[in-house]
Amino acid sequence: MVELALRTKLTRARRYWAVLDALEGAGWILLALGVAGLLCFHADRAFVLSPVTRMGVRWAALACFFLGAAWLVVWPLLRKRSDELIAIHVERRYPEFGERLLSTVEFEQADGVVPGTSPSMVRALADETAAMAEGVRFESAFSPRGMMRSGILMAAVLAAWVVQLAVAPQAVAAWWQRMADPNAGVSVFRDTRVQVAPLSKRLLRGGSLDVSIATQGRPVDSATLHFRFGDGACRRFVSPTRARRRRAAPARRAVGRPDSTTASTR
């Protein structure tokens, strides 16, 4: 029969192997989410993803996260790892056992009743194996290279996010708000932020519409205003180029005096 100390070593090795696989899987999941987040951030900055697209990206990310967690984290923790499989890995790491560990485990599974053997011989083999296993750490038979590989790549992606946050914190914050609530109407952060009021308004036929355009951030010389009446075609108004420049104001007074223009339905 397998000695208690030998049984404890096998159990610890089994748990260690399962945890290594689960941590490696968690690293790959976080790596994939980090890379996907960076790609989504820059795609949203470049193409201004629609609310439907952002909602789809959210659901796809959640689905991939839960499927990946079930496949790469939960399954490795729950998967059955037999004593024979543990013994094979240990024998490969410590060939000096000479298959004694594997034979001891197999005899224990057969309750010591094996044709051509005697109980005393099985007992002597178990005692010899237990003596050889003293001071041997079975956990070292399982390499953490996979976990370290996924961890290093995950750290690289995390460093890329840290750099992105340091370079453009407001842009990342705006993107996060856009992804958290795609229908909130949060605009993509730009070097020059534009606020148009009103966004929509009901007018009497022949009336005029005053539109105020407030800019914040880097000053620009011209702007293009896209508008439409009802369900009609979209039109645009290009403001004339201005040579006027203003010195940047302090942060607490970042919003300058709004410019205004008038659009008429006539």
Secondary structure, DSSP 8 states (H G I E B T S, - for coil): ---HHHHHHHHHHHHHHHHHHHHHHHHHHHHHHHHHHHHHHHHHHHH---HHHHHHHHHHHHHHHHHHHIIIIIHHHHS---HHHHHHHHHHH-GGGTTHHHHHHHHHHTTT--TT--HHHHHHHHHHHHHHHTT--GGGGS--HHHHHHHHHHHHHHHHHHHHHHH-HHHHHHHHHHHH-TTS------SEEEEEE-S-----TT-EEEEEEEEEES--S--EEEE-STTS--EEEE------------GGG-B---EEEEEE--
